[in-house]
Amino acid sequence: MPRSAPPARPAPLALLLAGILTAGVLTGCDGGVHGTPGGSGLRDPYFPKMGNGGYDVTHYALDLAYAPDTGRLSGTATLTARATQDLTAFDLDLDGLDVEKVTVDGAGARWNRAGHELTVRPHDDLDEGRVFRVTVRYSGTPRTITDPDGSEEGWLPTDDGAVALGEPTGSMAWFPGNHHPSDKASYDLTITVPEGLEAVSNGELTAQRTADGRTTSAWHTAEPMASYLATLAIGDYDIQRSTTSSGLPLYTAVDPAEAAASRTVLARIPEVLAWEEKTFGPYPFSSAGAIVDREGDAGYALETQNRPFFPGAPDTATLVHELAHQWYGDSVSPRTWRDMWLNEGFATYGEWLWEEEHGGDSAQQTFDEVYAHGEDDDVWSFPPAEPSSAAHISDSPVYVRGAMVLHRIRQTVGDAAFAGLLRGWAAAHRHGTADTADFTAYVEKSAPDKDFGPIWDDWLYGDGKPAEPGS
């Protein structure tokens, strides 16, 4: 805050304004500058104010401390980014929490806030192509965010700590960033918690030390990650470390209350990963595992990168689904939230294929069972590639009818070609992003002698229940 002037000698107006600007409550652009402010949103079809224009983040360095007894989180976030245009200012997404200081390349920066937008005005304009670092120091009580569909995300306090879950917008509740799946980055996260608690995140645990009643853990995620896949689970966990037969490190964290119920299913992680590698191609990350929290702490499982999160002991189908997301959703991420079916349709079809090859119903039997649902069933309520609103991006058409699209492609090209398509799609966009148009173009190019028009028109984009295949 600006210093108060002595009572007998009020400060000139110019000095007061300079002090306010230094404190960061105003952001403006000087006349004659060559750049423009970056956009305050990416105009996503369902979350238009999420993400920001003008730059691309390549790395997040998060240094955090959490006190479960008070619910207070303090942090310093340093983002390494590249300007994609000449910039006079740029925005970060941060919902709640108190910003204490912002610097760009070590120099103090002006900033202001409006809703979840933190607008930063660097001391010097940023030229297109320049790599820069913005550091934000912040603290406070993180928010739990209610999604349009009524589910909760963001920062979820638990009896013994907290869980951070980010799909689709919750990551902005605990660190500032470019929170849209189209901008992926590597991560280093250091977290300090009271001694006796574990703090589990994505990637690999690279260091851990305890001193003065506090434990600090350092996690490194080398492969690009969309921010909605970042997680942090703090609490009392049983930790198990092992490797698969191919040498892939496994790290699982299980709430003691769920340990007995989880043991048998989690023991199948190596088996499931081996089958998925055979089906989807090489595993895309440098470690795997799971986080199993106490049932009731969250209402859903989530494909957090490297180690999916489960609210209670998972069954095998859910394990298969969330691990399949490591290929489809985590490695190949949606370019916009309209493309969610490329996550959920693939992961759901992964469940169907697992059942088919492990003594359950064939994918055709599952398809036929779903198709038998009446025309007023929820699965036909909207086309998977065009959810009706943000509140419905996780509804059954995105999952189940999305899987039916894949089965119709399989029926069209045959089993051998479809197996190649599954692996090829994951390889073509490994560690990147893709949208529905990319996928349809890829399928058509892979089988140029086939007509996919009816599948796109009736199953992917069509309203209502499609006509019976072959009719």
N, C-alpha and C positions, 0 to 999 in steps of 0.2 A: 504494500500500500504506500502511496506517497506520504512523505513526512508532513506533519502538521506545521504550519507556519507559526511563529511567535504571535501571541494575541495582539501586540501593539503594532505589528507590521505585517499585514496580510500579503501573501505571495501574489505576484502578478498572475493574471489569467493564463498567460503563455506557459509559465512554469507549472501551474496546476495541470494544464492539459498534457504537458510532457510527462508529468508524474503519472497521470491516469494511463497514458499509452504504455509507459514502462510496466505498469501493473498488469497490463494485458486485458483490459476490459473493452478496448476498442480495436478494430482492425480496419484499415483503409488502404487505399492505393494512391501513391503519390502521382502527380501529373507528370506526363512525359516518359513513363516507364514503358519498356518494350514488351512486357508480358501481360498475362491476364490471370485472374484467380482460377484455380482448378475447380471443377464442378463439385457441388455438394451432394451429388448422388449420381448413380450410373443408369438411372431410368430402368431398373429391372422391372419386368412386367408386373410383379407382385409386391416388390419392396423397392419402389423407385428412389427412395432417399438413402438406401444402403449403398455402401461403397462410395468412392470418391474419384473424381477425374483429375488428370494432370500428372499422375505419377504412378509408378509400379513398385511395390514393396518387394525386396528380395530377401530380407532377413528381419526377424524380430528377436531382440534380446530383452527378456523380461526378468527383472529382479524384484521378487515379491516377498512379503512377510504377512502372515495371517495369525490373528489371535482369536481362537474360537470363543473364548469367554466373553469378549466384547463384540465379536463379529466384525472387527476392523481389519481392513486390508490396506496395506501401503505398498506402493510400487514405483519403480522407475522403468519405463519402457523406452527402449532405443530402437528406432526403425531405420534400417538402411534402405534407401529407395533411389530410383532413377526418375528424373523429371522427363515426362513424355511431351512436354510443351514448355515454352517459356512461362515461368510462374512468378507472380507477385505474391500469391497466397495459396494455401491449400487447406483441405479439411481432413480431419480424422473423425471416426465414429467412436464416441464414448458416452455411454448412458449413465448418468449419475456420477458419483465420486467427485472429489474436490481436486481441481488442478492447482498445483502450487507453483510450478515453474515449467517453462518450455524453452528449449534451445534448439537452434539449427546449426549444425557444424560447430558447436561449442559457443556460439554467440547467442545472447538473449534475444528471444523473439516475442513480438506482441501476439496476443491471442484473444479471442472472445468465444462465447458459447451461446448456442441457440438450440434448444432441444438436445438431441444427441450429437449435434455437429460441434466439433472443436475446430475453429478456424484459426490457422497459424499464419502470421505474417512475418517471414524471415527478415533479418536485418538487411540482407542483400538479396536482390532478385535471383531466381534460379534459372539458368539457361537450359534449354531443351538438351537432354542427354547427360546432364550433370548428375553424378551420384552424390547424395547428401544423406546426412543423419539427423533425424529429429528425435529429441529426448524429451519425454514428458514425465514429470514427477507428480504423483497423485496419491490420494488416500481417501478413506471413508468406508462406509458400509455398502457393499455391493448390492445391487438390486436383483430380485427375482423378477423376470419378465414373463408376462402372460402372452402366449402366442395368439394369433387370430383364431386358432382352433380350440383355444381354452387350455392347452397344455402349458406347463411351466418350464422355463429354461433360464439361462443366465447363471446366476449364483444361487445355488440351492443349499441353505444351511441344513445340517444333519445333527443328530444327537451328539456325535463325537467330532464334528468338523464341518465339512462342506464339500459339495460337488459342483464343478463348473461344466455346463453343457451348452453347446452353442448353436444348434440347428433350429431355425435358420438365422436368427439375429442375436443370440444370447451372448456371444463372445464380447460384444461391446460393453457388457456389464462389468467386466473385470480387467480389460486392457484396451487402450486406444489402438485403432488400426484402420486399415482399409477393409472393412468387414463385408466382403462380397466374394463368392466362390471363384470368380474369374481372376482374382489376384492371389496367387499362391506364393508361399515363401518358406524358407527354412526357419527353424526356431532354436533358441537357447533359452531355457527357463530355469531360474534359480529360485527356490522357495524355502523360506524359513518358517518353521512351526514349533510349537512347544515340544520338548523332548518327550518321547513316548508315542508320538503320532507319526504316521507315515504320510508322505506327500508324493503322489504318483501322477505322472504326466505322460506325454507321448514320447516316442523315440527311445533312447537308451539312457539309463542312469550312469553318468560319467564320474560323479563324486558325491560323497556324503560325509558330513562331519557333525559332531555334537559337542557343544561347548556352552557353558553358562546356562544350562537348562533349555537350550534350543537346538534343533536339528536343521541343518541346511542341506538340501538336495539339489543337484544340478542335472538337468535333463537336456539331451541334445537330439533334435530331429533334423536329419540331414536332407531328407527328400522333401520336395515342395509339399506344403500342406495348406489347404483352405482353412481360414480361421475358424469356421464353424465346426471343424473337426478337432480343434484343440481342446484339451480337457485338463482338469486338475482335480484330483480326488484326495481329500485330506481327512484322515481319521485313523481308526484302529483297524489295521488290515494284517492278515497273514500273508506273507510274501513267499512266493515260490519261484526259484530260478532254475531253468533247465535249457536244454537245446534239443532240436529235432534231430533226426538221423542225418539230415543234410547239413547240420551245424548252425541252423538258424536259432538265435537266442530267443527264449521265451521268458516272459516276466508276467506273473499273475499276482493280483492283489485281491484278496477275498475277505470281506467282513467275517469275523469269527462266527457270527450267528448264521451265516450261509455256507460255512465251510463243508459241513457234512453233506448237505444237499447238492452242493456244486461239484464235489470231488469227481464223480464218475463222468459227468459231461465234460468238465475241463480237461480230464485226462485224454479226451478224444481230439484235442486241438491239433496235435501232430498228424493224426489220421485225416482229419478234415482238411488241413492245409495241403497234405500230400495229394488228396483227391482233387482239390481245387487247382493245384498247380497242374495236374494232368489235364484238367478240364479247361482252365482259363489261361494257362501259361505261367511263366516264372513268377513267384511271389514278388511284388513290387517294392517291398520295404526291407529294412535291415534288421528288424526284430518283430516279434508278434507277442500275443498274450491276451489278457482280459482283465477287466476291473469288475468285480462283483460286489455291489453295495447291498446294504440291508433293504429288504423288500419294503416298499412304501416311501423310500427317500426320493425316488423319481418314478414317474409313471410309464416309462418306456425305455427300451434298449436303444443305443445309439452307436453308430459305426465309427467312433472316435479312432483316429489314425493309429496304427500299430496295435492298439489294444482296445477292443470295443468295450463299452460300458453296459452292464446289465443290472437292472433293479431287482435283485434276488437271483436265485439259482436259475440259469437258463436251461431250456430243453435243447435237444440236439438240433432241431429244425431252426431255432433262433440262433444258435451258434453258427450253423452253416450260413444262414442269411447274413449275419453281421460280418463274418469273415469274408464272404463273397464281396461285400462292399469294399474290401481293401483294394480289389481290382476295379470295381464299378462304383464310383462315387468318391473314393479316396484318391486312387491313382488317376483314373479318368473322372474328373470332377465336372459337374454341370456348369455351363457357361452362364446360365441364368436359372432362376428358380422355376421357370417354366419347364426346364429340362429334367425335373426330378424323376420322371419315369425312367430315364436312363440309369439312375441309381437303383430305384426300387423295383422296376420291372426285371432288371437283370438279377438282382439279389433274390427276388421271389422265384424266378425261373431256376436259379441255382438250387433252391429248395426242391423244386419239382424234379430236377435232374438227379439230385442226391437220393430222393425217394425211389426214383426209377431204377437206380443202380444198386440200391441197398434193400431190396425185397419189398418195397412199397408199391403204390400205384404208379403206373407209367405216367409220363407227362401227358400223353394223349387222354388217359382216363381222367386225370385232374382237369384238363381243358374241357372235356365233355361234361364233367360234373358242374363246372362253373357255367358253361354255356346253357345248361338246363335251367338256370335261374330265370325267373320271369322277367318281363320287360321293365317292370317297376323296381327291380332290384338295384341297390346302390351301385353295383359294379358297372351299370350302364348309364349312370347319372351324368357323366361328361366324358369326353375323349381324353385318353391319358396324356396326350401332348398339349392339351389346353385345359388345365384345371379351371374351374369356374371362378375362383378367387383365391386369395392368400390363405383363407381359412380351410381350403380343400386340397392343398398340395400334398398332403399325406393321406388322402382318402383312398378307398379300395380301387377306383379305376387306375390310379397311378401305380399301384402295386400289382393287382391281379390282372386287370385288363392290359397293363403294360407287359406282363409275362405272357399273356395270350398273343400279343403282337409278335413276340419272339417265337412262340410256337408256330404261328402262321408262317413266319419266315422259314422255320425249320421244315414245315410241311412242303413249302415251295421249292427249297433248294436241296433237300435231302439231308440225312444225318451227317454224312462225311463232310459236306460243304459247310453245314451249320457249325460243326465242331471247329472247323478252320476259321469261320467267321467270329466265333466267340473269342478265340485266342488272338486273332488278327486285330479285332477292334481294341482289345486291351493293350496290345502292343503299339498300335498306330498312334494312340493318344496317351501313352504312358507318362505319368507325372504332369499331364497337361489338363486342358479343359476341352469340352466339346458340347455341341448343341444337337438338337434333333435333326436339323438339316445336314449336319456332318454325318450323322448316322445313316440317314436314308441314302445319301450319296455314296457312302461306303458300301452299303448293302447292294445297291444297284451296280456299282463298279465291280463288286466281287462276283456277281452273277448277271452279266449283261444280257444273257439270253432269256431271262425270266421277267415276267411282268409283275411288278410289285404295286402297281397303281391301286388295285382293289384293297390291298392291305393298308396302304396309307390312307386311302379315302374312307374306308369303312371301319377299320379297327383302330388306327392311330389318331385320326382327326374326325371321324364321323360321329354324329350324335345318335344316341339311342343304341339299342341292341342290333349288332350287324346281322345280316342274313347268314344263314347257316353256311359254313364253308362248303363249296362244291355244289351249292344249290343253284 
